[in-house]
Amino acid sequence: MTLQIGYAQTTITPSLNRRIFLAGFGQDRLAESIHDDLYVRSLVLKDDKTTLILVSLDLIGFFRPDVVEVTNRVKENAPDACIIIAATHTHHGPDTLGLWGPNSSTSGVDSV
């Protein structure tokens, strides 16, 4: 049996040329600077029978419809892959859940 391993990462730090609401710790908390970049990282393990793809996002969370969309796109190229997507739950990243906008009734999700 042959085991193949692949790894990739890319920066997902949003640009500060627009308002970015930060997740957690209350509403209307805007990013003022970038201390460390945010990443998406993936590890692929493949043997003769199974392809496993592990994905980690430096985000507070990632809703199920987004997971399904990513999974469907990956399965176009790897239809039999088992995919696990997880968020690190950072409170110093952008609001990806819509809970920390300027007030409790306005989403803080960046539409770009």
Legacy VTK file of the C-alpha trace (Angstrom):
# vtk DataFile Version 3.0
C-alpha trace
ASCII
DATASET POLYDATA
POINTS 112 float
0.000 0.000 0.000
1.265 3.449 -0.941
0.458 6.515 1.152
0.484 9.883 -0.561
0.498 13.091 1.477
-0.182 16.637 0.337
-0.327 19.947 2.175
-1.380 23.431 1.163
-2.068 26.715 2.855
-3.111 30.147 1.765
-3.659 33.443 3.527
-7.285 34.476 4.108
-6.557 37.697 5.996
-9.067 40.305 4.838
-7.843 43.645 3.572
-8.387 46.581 5.892
-9.329 48.908 3.035
-12.966 48.384 4.122
-14.703 47.849 7.472
-14.069 44.382 8.921
-16.092 43.472 11.993
-14.265 41.116 14.343
-15.942 38.037 15.756
-16.659 37.688 19.448
-16.460 40.044 22.421
-19.516 42.112 21.392
-20.840 44.184 18.503
-19.155 46.974 16.550
-15.569 45.831 17.098
-13.689 46.848 13.950
-10.285 45.547 12.877
-7.706 48.317 13.189
-4.545 46.446 12.258
-3.219 43.008 11.363
-1.062 41.328 13.971
-0.866 37.890 12.341
-2.238 36.549 9.081
-5.191 34.173 9.022
-4.870 30.956 7.021
-6.756 28.086 5.532
-4.649 24.935 5.692
-5.363 21.547 4.215
-3.798 18.134 4.560
-4.594 15.306 2.166
-3.843 11.671 2.991
-4.472 9.155 0.229
-3.871 5.445 0.001
-5.100 2.828 -2.448
-8.640 2.927 -1.025
-9.251 6.215 0.752
-8.687 9.928 0.291
-8.976 12.007 3.467
-8.932 15.800 3.296
-8.570 17.782 6.524
-9.157 21.537 6.353
-8.553 24.098 9.101
-9.840 27.664 8.832
-8.617 30.509 11.048
-12.189 31.722 11.549
-14.675 31.821 14.420
-16.942 29.395 12.592
-18.103 28.135 9.233
-21.802 27.445 8.653
-23.047 24.125 7.287
-24.171 25.572 3.900
-20.615 26.868 3.388
-19.184 23.455 4.306
-21.539 21.791 1.805
-20.544 24.253 -0.936
-16.818 23.650 -0.385
-17.333 19.889 -0.132
-19.285 19.823 -3.397
-16.575 21.803 -5.178
-13.828 19.489 -3.888
-15.821 16.393 -4.871
-15.859 17.588 -8.495
-12.174 16.577 -8.591
-12.119 13.959 -5.825
-15.601 12.354 -5.764
-14.761 9.656 -3.197
-12.892 11.909 -0.765
-13.794 12.096 2.917
-13.620 15.760 3.925
-13.429 17.316 7.381
-13.604 21.105 7.690
-13.001 22.787 11.053
-12.627 26.347 12.305
-10.067 27.336 14.935
-12.697 29.595 16.590
-10.479 32.665 16.748
-12.024 35.800 18.248
-9.518 37.937 16.360
-10.760 37.158 12.865
-13.627 38.472 10.775
-17.266 37.881 11.665
-18.225 34.925 9.462
-21.455 34.156 11.322
-23.181 37.554 11.211
-23.376 38.002 14.965
-20.967 40.892 15.595
-21.915 43.730 13.260
-22.492 47.353 14.245
-25.537 46.337 16.341
-27.456 43.206 17.297
-29.726 43.373 14.240
-27.070 44.039 11.561
-24.716 41.347 10.258
-20.980 41.937 10.440
-20.204 39.496 7.601
-18.084 41.035 4.859
-19.930 40.474 1.583
-16.745 40.496 -0.506
LINES 1 113
112 0 1 2 3 4 5 6 7 8 9 10 11 12 13 14 15 16 17 18 19 20 21 22 23 24 25 26 27 28 29 30 31 32 33 34 35 36 37 38 39 40 41 42 43 44 45 46 47 48 49 50 51 52 53 54 55 56 57 58 59 60 61 62 63 64 65 66 67 68 69 70 71 72 73 74 75 76 77 78 79 80 81 82 83 84 85 86 87 88 89 90 91 92 93 94 95 96 97 98 99 100 101 102 103 104 105 106 107 108 109 110 111
